[in-house]
Amino acid sequence: MINFIESAYAHGDGAARELITVSFVENLPYSGEAGCRVNGYLAGDLRRVLMER
């Protein structure tokens, strides 16, 4: 699932990237919160966007 979202972000237009940022990345848990281990599976653009929030 994460690979699909990463690909959609990398190949998507500005609207697709904004949608992924707002609906997926911004809802991921912060470090130390329950479920934060999922963040370790992010790579590339999604990891960069996560780190910028």
N, C-alpha and C positions, 0 to 999 in steps of 0.2 A: 504494500500500500504506500509506504513512504517513497519507494522508488518511482511509483506512478506519479505521486504529487511532485516530487523533485523534477521529473521530466516535464510535467505540465507547466511548472514554474519556469524552467529553463527555456522552453520553446513557446511559451505563451506570450500574448501581448500584454500591455500595461494593465488592462482591466482584469485579465486572468491572474496576473501576479498580485494585484491588489486584493482580489478575492481570496487567494490562497493565504496571503499575509493576514488578512483580517479574520477569516473563518477557521484557519488551521493554526498557523504559527503563533498568533497572539493568544490562543487558548491553551497552548502547551504550558505545563507546570514550570515554575521557576525552580532553580537549583535548591535542593533541600526540601521541596514540597513532595507530597506523595505522588508517585508516578513519574518523577523527573528522569528516571533512567531511560525513558523513551527518547529523550533529547540526544542521548549518545548515539542513536541510530541515524541521526541527521547528517547529511554531508553537503558539500557544495553550497549552492545558493541558499538552501533552507537553513543551514547552520549559520551562514552569514547574517541572514535576516533575523534569526533567533538571537544572535549575539548583539544585534543593533537595537533590540527592543528595550 
